[in-house]
C-alpha cells in the first residue's frame, strides 16, 4: 500500500509540475515558437485546474480514507483521461502515456483505500 500511495503522490506531483509549466510557459507544452494570447489563456486555465486537483490527489489518500478520498481520486483520474484524450487528438504520445499512467494510479489508489 505504501508503494501505491507513493506512486500516486508522484503522479500527482508530476501533474502539478506540468500544470505550472502550462501556465508559466505554455509554449513548452505546445511546442509553438511564441505563444499567442489564447495559448497563454488556456495555459493558465490548465494550471488553475491542474494544481488544486493535483494537490488534492496527492494529499487526500494521506489524510482520509473511504468514499470522499475515492471521489477525489476518481475526479483526478477523469481529468487525466481527458488529458490523454487530448494527447490522442494531437498525437502527443508522451502526453498520452503520462496521463494514462496517472489515471491508472489514481484509480488503483481509490480502489485500494476504499
C-alpha positions as a Markdown table, in Angstrom:
| # | Residue | x | y | z |
|---|---|---|---|---|
| 1 | Unk | 0.0 | 0.0 | 0.0 |
| 2 | Unk | 2.9 | 2.4 | 0.8 |
| 3 | Unk | 4.3 | 1.9 | -2.7 |
| 4 | Unk | 0.9 | 2.7 | -4.3 |
| 5 | Unk | 0.5 | 5.8 | -2.2 |
| 6 | Unk | 4.0 | 7.0 | -3.1 |
| 7 | Unk | 3.4 | 6.3 | -6.8 |
| 8 | Unk | 0.0 | 8.1 | -6.7 |
| 9 | Unk | 1.7 | 11.1 | -5.0 |
| 10 | Unk | 4.5 | 11.1 | -7.6 |
| 11 | Unk | 1.9 | 11.1 | -10.4 |
| 12 | Unk | 0.0 | 13.9 | -8.8 |
| 13 | Unk | 3.2 | 16.0 | -8.3 |
| 14 | Unk | 4.1 | 15.4 | -12.0 |
| 15 | Unk | 0.6 | 16.6 | -12.9 |
| 16 | Unk | 1.1 | 19.7 | -10.8 |
| 17 | Unk | 4.5 | 20.4 | -12.4 |
| 18 | Unk | 3.1 | 20.1 | -15.9 |
| 19 | Unk | 0.1 | 22.4 | -15.0 |
| 20 | Unk | 2.6 | 25.0 | -13.7 |
| 21 | Unk | 4.7 | 24.8 | -16.8 |
| 22 | Unk | 1.5 | 25.1 | -18.9 |
| 23 | Unk | 0.6 | 28.3 | -17.0 |
| 24 | Unk | 4.0 | 29.9 | -16.9 |
| 25 | Unk | 5.5 | 28.7 | -20.2 |
| 26 | Unk | 2.7 | 27.4 | -22.4 |
| 27 | Unk | 4.9 | 27.1 | -25.5 |
| 28 | Unk | 7.0 | 24.5 | -23.7 |
| 29 | Unk | 4.0 | 22.1 | -23.8 |
| 30 | Unk | 2.5 | 23.1 | -27.1 |
| 31 | Unk | 5.9 | 23.3 | -28.9 |
| 32 | Unk | 5.0 | 26.6 | -30.5 |
| 33 | Unk | 7.5 | 29.3 | -31.0 |
| 34 | Unk | 5.8 | 32.3 | -29.4 |
| 35 | Unk | 2.6 | 31.6 | -27.5 |
| 36 | Unk | -0.5 | 33.6 | -28.6 |
| 37 | Unk | -2.7 | 35.3 | -26.1 |
| 38 | Unk | -5.2 | 32.4 | -26.4 |
| 39 | Unk | -2.5 | 29.9 | -25.7 |
| 40 | Unk | -1.4 | 31.8 | -22.6 |
| 41 | Unk | -5.1 | 32.0 | -21.5 |
| 42 | Unk | -5.6 | 28.2 | -21.9 |
| 43 | Unk | -2.3 | 27.5 | -20.2 |
| 44 | Unk | -3.4 | 29.4 | -17.2 |
| 45 | Unk | -6.8 | 27.6 | -17.3 |
| 46 | Unk | -5.0 | 24.3 | -17.3 |
| 47 | Unk | -2.9 | 25.4 | -14.3 |
| 48 | Unk | -5.9 | 26.6 | -12.3 |
| 49 | Unk | -7.5 | 23.2 | -12.7 |
| 50 | Unk | -4.4 | 21.1 | -12.5 |
| 51 | Unk | -2.6 | 22.5 | -9.5 |
| 52 | Unk | -5.5 | 22.2 | -6.9 |
| 53 | Unk | -6.6 | 18.8 | -8.3 |
| 54 | Unk | -3.1 | 17.5 | -8.2 |
| 55 | Unk | -2.6 | 18.7 | -4.6 |
| 56 | Unk | -5.9 | 17.1 | -3.7 |
| 57 | Unk | -5.0 | 13.8 | -5.4 |
| 58 | Unk | -1.6 | 13.7 | -3.6 |
| 59 | Unk | -2.8 | 14.7 | -0.1 |
| 60 | Unk | -6.3 | 13.1 | 0.1 |
| 61 | Unk | -5.1 | 9.5 | 0.4 |
| 62 | Unk | -2.6 | 10.5 | 3.2 |
| 63 | Unk | -5.3 | 12.3 | 5.2 |
| 64 | Unk | -8.6 | 10.5 | 4.6 |
| 65 | Unk | -9.9 | 7.1 | 3.6 |
| 66 | Unk | -13.2 | 5.9 | 2.2 |
| 67 | Unk | -15.7 | 7.4 | -0.2 |
| 68 | Unk | -14.6 | 11.0 | 0.0 |
| 69 | Unk | -11.0 | 10.2 | -0.8 |
| 70 | Unk | -12.1 | 7.9 | -3.6 |
| 71 | Unk | -14.2 | 10.6 | -5.1 |
| 72 | Unk | -11.2 | 13.0 | -5.2 |
| 73 | Unk | -9.1 | 10.4 | -6.8 |
| 74 | Unk | -11.7 | 9.4 | -9.4 |
| 75 | Unk | -12.1 | 13.0 | -10.3 |
| 76 | Unk | -8.4 | 13.4 | -10.7 |
| 77 | Unk | -8.4 | 10.2 | -12.8 |
| 78 | Unk | -11.2 | 11.6 | -15.0 |
| 79 | Unk | -9.2 | 14.8 | -15.6 |
| 80 | Unk | -6.2 | 12.7 | -16.6 |
| 81 | Unk | -8.3 | 10.6 | -19.0 |
| 82 | Unk | -9.3 | 13.9 | -20.6 |
| 83 | Unk | -5.7 | 14.9 | -20.9 |
| 84 | Unk | -4.9 | 11.6 | -22.5 |
| 85 | Unk | -7.7 | 12.1 | -25.0 |
| 86 | Unk | -6.3 | 15.5 | -25.9 |
| 87 | Unk | -3.0 | 13.7 | -26.4 |
| 88 | Unk | -4.6 | 11.2 | -28.7 |
| 89 | Unk | -6.2 | 14.0 | -30.7 |
| 90 | Unk | -2.9 | 15.9 | -31.0 |
| 91 | Unk | -0.7 | 12.8 | -31.4 |
| 92 | Unk | 1.4 | 13.7 | -28.4 |
| 93 | Unk | 2.5 | 10.3 | -27.2 |
| 94 | Unk | 4.2 | 11.4 | -24.1 |
| 95 | Unk | 1.0 | 13.2 | -23.0 |
| 96 | Unk | -1.0 | 10.1 | -23.6 |
| 97 | Unk | 1.4 | 7.8 | -21.7 |
| 98 | Unk | 1.9 | 10.2 | -18.7 |
| 99 | Unk | -1.8 | 11.0 | -18.3 |
| 100 | Unk | -2.8 | 7.3 | -18.7 |
| 101 | Unk | -0.3 | 6.2 | -16.0 |
| 102 | Unk | -1.6 | 8.9 | -13.7 |
| 103 | Unk | -5.2 | 7.9 | -14.3 |
| 104 | Unk | -4.4 | 4.2 | -13.6 |
| 105 | Unk | -2.5 | 5.1 | -10.4 |
| 106 | Unk | -5.3 | 7.4 | -9.2 |
| 107 | Unk | -8.0 | 4.7 | -9.8 |
| 108 | Unk | -5.9 | 2.0 | -8.2 |
| 109 | Unk | -5.3 | 4.1 | -5.1 |
| 110 | Unk | -9.0 | 4.9 | -4.9 |
| 111 | Unk | -9.9 | 1.2 | -5.1 |
| 112 | Unk | -7.2 | 0.3 | -2.5 |
| 113 | Unk | -8.2 | 2.8 | 0.1 |
| 114 | Unk | -11.9 | 2.2 | -0.1 |
